[in-house]
């Protein structure tokens, strides 16, 4: 079960990084978001989903 959860987190992190790179944010913001998602995979993903470029909270 933990392998499946790890794989799901990996896939979600990869998708988040792709969305970050494709976003209209500045290069500096993109780098910071990617680093956050890579260093803190679960927490970074949640923070990015809530506060990142294109998030519903920022609209």
N, CA, C and O atoms as a GROMACS GRO file, in nm:
protein
  236
    1UNK      N    1   0.082  -0.120   0.000
    1UNK     CA    2   0.000   0.000   0.000
    1UNK      C    3   0.085   0.126   0.000
    1UNK      O    4   0.052   0.223  -0.068
    2UNK      N    5   0.195   0.125   0.075
    2UNK     CA    6   0.279   0.244   0.082
    2UNK      C    7   0.349   0.271  -0.052
    2UNK      O    8   0.379   0.386  -0.083
    3UNK      N    9   0.375   0.165  -0.130
    3UNK     CA   10   0.436   0.185  -0.262
    3UNK      C   11   0.340   0.257  -0.355
    3UNK      O   12   0.380   0.343  -0.433
    4UNK      N   13   0.213   0.221  -0.347
    4UNK     CA   14   0.112   0.286  -0.431
    4UNK      C   15   0.097   0.433  -0.391
    4UNK      O   16   0.088   0.520  -0.477
    5UNK      N   17   0.095   0.460  -0.261
    5UNK     CA   18   0.084   0.597  -0.212
    5UNK      C   19   0.205   0.679  -0.257
    5UNK      O   20   0.190   0.794  -0.299
    6UNK      N   21   0.322   0.620  -0.247
    6UNK     CA   22   0.444   0.689  -0.292
    6UNK      C   23   0.440   0.718  -0.441
    6UNK      O   24   0.483   0.826  -0.484
    7UNK      N   25   0.390   0.625  -0.519
    7UNK     CA   26   0.379   0.645  -0.663
    7UNK      C   27   0.279   0.755  -0.696
    7UNK      O   28   0.302   0.836  -0.785
    8UNK      N   29   0.168   0.758  -0.624
    8UNK     CA   30   0.067   0.863  -0.645
    8UNK      C   31   0.126   1.000  -0.613
    8UNK      O   32   0.106   1.096  -0.688
    9UNK      N   33   0.199   1.010  -0.503
    9UNK     CA   34   0.262   1.138  -0.466
    9UNK      C   35   0.364   1.179  -0.571
    9UNK      O   36   0.370   1.296  -0.608
   10UNK      N   37   0.442   1.085  -0.621
   10UNK     CA   38   0.541   1.114  -0.725
   10UNK      C   39   0.473   1.167  -0.851
   10UNK      O   40   0.517   1.267  -0.908
   11UNK      N   41   0.367   1.102  -0.894
   11UNK     CA   42   0.295   1.145  -1.014
   11UNK      C   43   0.236   1.285  -0.993
   11UNK      O   44   0.246   1.370  -1.082
   12UNK      N   45   0.175   1.309  -0.878
   12UNK     CA   46   0.118   1.441  -0.850
   12UNK      C   47   0.225   1.548  -0.846
   12UNK      O   48   0.203   1.659  -0.895
   13UNK      N   49   0.342   1.517  -0.788
   13UNK     CA   50   0.452   1.613  -0.784
   13UNK      C   51   0.501   1.645  -0.925
   13UNK      O   52   0.528   1.761  -0.956
   14UNK      N   53   0.513   1.544  -1.009
   14UNK     CA   54   0.557   1.567  -1.148
   14UNK      C   55   0.456   1.654  -1.221
   14UNK      O   56   0.494   1.747  -1.292
   15UNK      N   57   0.328   1.625  -1.205
   15UNK     CA   58   0.225   1.707  -1.268
   15UNK      C   59   0.229   1.851  -1.217
   15UNK      O   60   0.212   1.946  -1.294
   16UNK      N   61   0.250   1.867  -1.086
   16UNK     CA   62   0.259   2.002  -1.029
   16UNK      C   63   0.377   2.077  -1.087
   16UNK      O   64   0.365   2.195  -1.120
   17UNK      N   65   0.491   2.012  -1.100
   17UNK     CA   66   0.610   2.077  -1.155
   17UNK      C   67   0.585   2.118  -1.300
   17UNK      O   68   0.626   2.226  -1.342
   18UNK      N   69   0.521   2.033  -1.377
   18UNK     CA   70   0.488   2.067  -1.516
   18UNK      C   71   0.397   2.190  -1.519
   18UNK      O   72   0.420   2.282  -1.598
   19UNK      N   73   0.294   2.192  -1.433
   19UNK     CA   74   0.203   2.307  -1.429
   19UNK      C   75   0.275   2.433  -1.384
   19UNK      O   76   0.246   2.542  -1.433
   20UNK      N   77   0.369   2.420  -1.290
   20UNK     CA   78   0.445   2.535  -1.243
   20UNK      C   79   0.528   2.593  -1.357
   20UNK      O   80   0.528   2.714  -1.379
   21UNK      N   81   0.597   2.507  -1.430
   21UNK     CA   82   0.683   2.553  -1.539
   21UNK      C   83   0.600   2.619  -1.650
   21UNK      O   84   0.646   2.714  -1.713
   22UNK      N   85   0.479   2.570  -1.674
   22UNK     CA   86   0.394   2.625  -1.779
   22UNK      C   87   0.317   2.749  -1.734
   22UNK      O   88   0.253   2.814  -1.817
   23UNK      N   89   0.321   2.782  -1.607
   23UNK     CA   90   0.243   2.895  -1.556
   23UNK      C   91   0.303   3.028  -1.603
   23UNK      O   92   0.414   3.032  -1.656
   24UNK      N   93   0.228   3.133  -1.582
   24UNK     CA   94   0.272   3.266  -1.620
   24UNK      C   95   0.352   3.336  -1.512
   24UNK      O   96   0.379   3.456  -1.523
   25UNK      N   97   0.390   3.266  -1.409
   25UNK     CA   98   0.466   3.324  -1.299
   25UNK      C   99   0.607   3.361  -1.346
   25UNK      O  100   0.654   3.313  -1.449
   26UNK      N  101   0.672   3.448  -1.270
   26UNK     CA  102   0.809   3.486  -1.304
   26UNK      C  103   0.902   3.366  -1.285
   26UNK      O  104   0.869   3.270  -1.216
   27UNK      N  105   1.018   3.375  -1.345
   27UNK     CA  106   1.116   3.266  -1.337
   27UNK      C  107   1.155   3.239  -1.192
   27UNK      O  108   1.167   3.123  -1.151
   28UNK      N  109   1.174   3.344  -1.115
   28UNK     CA  110   1.211   3.327  -0.974
   28UNK      C  111   1.103   3.254  -0.896
   28UNK      O  112   1.133   3.165  -0.815
   29UNK      N  113   0.978   3.291  -0.919
   29UNK     CA  114   0.868   3.223  -0.850
   29UNK      C  115   0.860   3.077  -0.890
   29UNK      O  116   0.837   2.990  -0.806
   30UNK      N  117   0.879   3.050  -1.019
   30UNK     CA  118   0.876   2.911  -1.066
   30UNK      C  119   0.983   2.828  -0.998
   30UNK      O  120   0.957   2.716  -0.953
   31UNK      N  121   1.104   2.883  -0.989
   31UNK     CA  122   1.215   2.811  -0.926
   31UNK      C  123   1.182   2.781  -0.780
   31UNK      O  124   1.204   2.670  -0.732
   32UNK      N  125   1.131   2.882  -0.709
   32UNK     CA  126   1.097   2.862  -0.568
   32UNK      C  127   0.988   2.756  -0.549
   32UNK      O  128   0.998   2.673  -0.459
   33UNK      N  129   0.886   2.758  -0.633
   33UNK     CA  130   0.779   2.659  -0.623
   33UNK      C  131   0.831   2.519  -0.652
   33UNK      O  132   0.797   2.424  -0.582
   34UNK      N  133   0.913   2.506  -0.756
   34UNK     CA  134   0.968   2.374  -0.791
   34UNK      C  135   1.054   2.322  -0.676
   34UNK      O  136   1.044   2.204  -0.641
   35UNK      N  137   1.138   2.407  -0.618
   35UNK     CA  138   1.222   2.364  -0.506
   35UNK      C  139   1.135   2.321  -0.388
   35UNK      O  140   1.163   2.220  -0.324
   36UNK      N  141   1.029   2.397  -0.360
   36UNK     CA  142   0.940   2.362  -0.249
   36UNK      C  143   0.876   2.226  -0.271
   36UNK      O  144   0.869   2.143  -0.180
   37UNK      N  145   0.828   2.202  -0.393
   37UNK     CA  146   0.764   2.074  -0.423
   37UNK      C  147   0.865   1.959  -0.417
   37UNK      O  148   0.830   1.848  -0.375
   38UNK      N  149   0.988   1.984  -0.459
   38UNK     CA  150   1.090   1.877  -0.458
   38UNK      C  151   1.138   1.847  -0.315
   38UNK      O  152   1.160   1.731  -0.280
   39UNK      N  153   1.155   1.951  -0.234
   39UNK     CA  154   1.208   1.931  -0.099
   39UNK      C  155   1.101   1.876  -0.004
   39UNK      O  156   1.130   1.791   0.080
   40UNK      N  157   0.980   1.927  -0.018
   40UNK     CA  158   0.869   1.882   0.067
   40UNK      C  159   0.758   1.830  -0.023
   40UNK      O  160   0.662   1.902  -0.050
   41UNK      N  161   0.769   1.707  -0.070
   41UNK     CA  162   0.677   1.656  -0.173
   41UNK      C  163   0.529   1.667  -0.137
   41UNK      O  164   0.450   1.712  -0.220
   42UNK      N  165   0.490   1.629  -0.018
   42UNK     CA  166   0.348   1.631   0.016
   42UNK      C  167   0.305   1.771   0.059
   42UNK      O  168   0.207   1.825   0.007
   43UNK      N  169   0.377   1.828   0.153
   43UNK     CA  170   0.343   1.962   0.203
   43UNK      C  171   0.357   2.066   0.093
   43UNK      O  172   0.273   2.155   0.079
   44UNK      N  173   0.465   2.056   0.014
   44UNK     CA  174   0.486   2.150  -0.096
   44UNK      C  175   0.375   2.142  -0.199
   44UNK      O  176   0.333   2.244  -0.253
   45UNK      N  177   0.328   2.022  -0.226
   45UNK     CA  178   0.219   2.003  -0.321
   45UNK      C  179   0.090   2.069  -0.271
   45UNK      O  180   0.018   2.134  -0.347
   46UNK      N  181   0.061   2.052  -0.143
   46UNK     CA  182  -0.059   2.111  -0.084
   46UNK      C  183  -0.048   2.263  -0.084
   46UNK      O  184  -0.144   2.332  -0.121
   47UNK      N  185   0.067   2.316  -0.043
   47UNK     CA  186   0.086   2.461  -0.041
   47UNK      C  187   0.074   2.519  -0.182
   47UNK      O  188   0.011   2.622  -0.202
   48UNK      N  189   0.137   2.451  -0.280
   48UNK     CA  190   0.128   2.499  -0.418
   48UNK      C  191  -0.016   2.498  -0.467
   48UNK      O  192  -0.060   2.592  -0.534
   49UNK      N  193  -0.090   2.392  -0.434
   49UNK     CA  194  -0.229   2.383  -0.479
   49UNK      C  195  -0.314   2.495  -0.420
   49UNK      O  196  -0.408   2.543  -0.484
   50UNK      N  197  -0.283   2.535  -0.298
   50UNK     CA  198  -0.361   2.639  -0.232
   50UNK      C  199  -0.316   2.780  -0.266
   50UNK      O  200  -0.399   2.870  -0.279
   51UNK      N  201  -0.185   2.801  -0.282
   51UNK     CA  202  -0.133   2.936  -0.296
   51UNK      C  203  -0.054   2.963  -0.423
   51UNK      O  204  -0.017   3.077  -0.450
   52UNK      N  205  -0.028   2.862  -0.501
   52UNK     CA  206   0.055   2.877  -0.620
   52UNK      C  207  -0.013   2.951  -0.732
   52UNK      O  208  -0.130   2.987  -0.723
   53UNK      N  209   0.063   2.974  -0.842
   53UNK     CA  210   0.007   3.043  -0.957
   53UNK      C  211  -0.114   2.966  -1.011
   53UNK      O  212  -0.106   2.845  -1.032
   54UNK      N  213  -0.222   3.037  -1.034
   54UNK     CA  214  -0.342   2.974  -1.087
   54UNK      C  215  -0.430   2.907  -0.983
   54UNK      O  216  -0.529   2.843  -1.017
   55UNK      N  217  -0.394   2.922  -0.856
   55UNK     CA  218  -0.473   2.857  -0.751
   55UNK      C  219  -0.604   2.933  -0.731
   55UNK      O  220  -0.613   3.052  -0.760
   56UNK      N  221  -0.706   2.863  -0.681
   56UNK     CA  222  -0.836   2.930  -0.659
   56UNK      C  223  -0.829   3.039  -0.552
   56UNK      O  224  -0.908   3.133  -0.555
   57UNK      N  225  -0.737   3.027  -0.458
   57UNK     CA  226  -0.726   3.126  -0.350
   57UNK      C  227  -0.676   3.260  -0.404
   57UNK      O  228  -0.720   3.365  -0.357
   58UNK      N  229  -0.586   3.258  -0.503
   58UNK     CA  230  -0.528   3.381  -0.556
   58UNK      C  231  -0.620   3.452  -0.654
   58UNK      O  232  -0.594   3.568  -0.688
   59UNK      N  233  -0.727   3.388  -0.701
   59UNK     CA  234  -0.815   3.452  -0.802
   59UNK      C  235  -0.910   3.548  -0.740
   59UNK      O  236  -0.990   3.610  -0.810
   0.00000   0.00000   0.00000
